Amino acid sequence: MAELPAAAVKRLLVKHGNDLRTSGSAVEAAVAATEAFVARMAQIAASSASDDKRKTIMDGDISRARQQLGV
């Protein structure tokens, strides 16, 4: 079961998709892709924090993860 609320992802799809309607299966696919992206970003950020001998992910770790992911 998805952890992200589908309604929030659907709002983003509509907002950034030129206000086009979005099918339920498209929302489900976008939720899955978003969760996978956040999971990968968290792994990279956690590695960055661990490399710095911290137990807390900081904004700089997220920035480095985004840079590494190309976003």
Residue pairs with C-beta under 8 A, 6 or more apart in sequence:
2 28
2 31
2 32
2 35
3 35
4 31
4 34
4 35
4 38
6 27
6 28
6 31
9 27
9 30
9 31
9 34
10 22
10 27
10 30
13 22
13 26
13 27
13 30
14 20
14 21
14 22
22 30
37 69
40 69
41 62
41 65
41 66
41 69
42 57
42 65
44 61
44 64
44 65
44 68
44 69
45 57
45 61
45 62
45 64
45 65
46 57
46 61
48 57
48 60
48 61
48 64
48 65
49 55
49 56
49 57
49 58
49 61
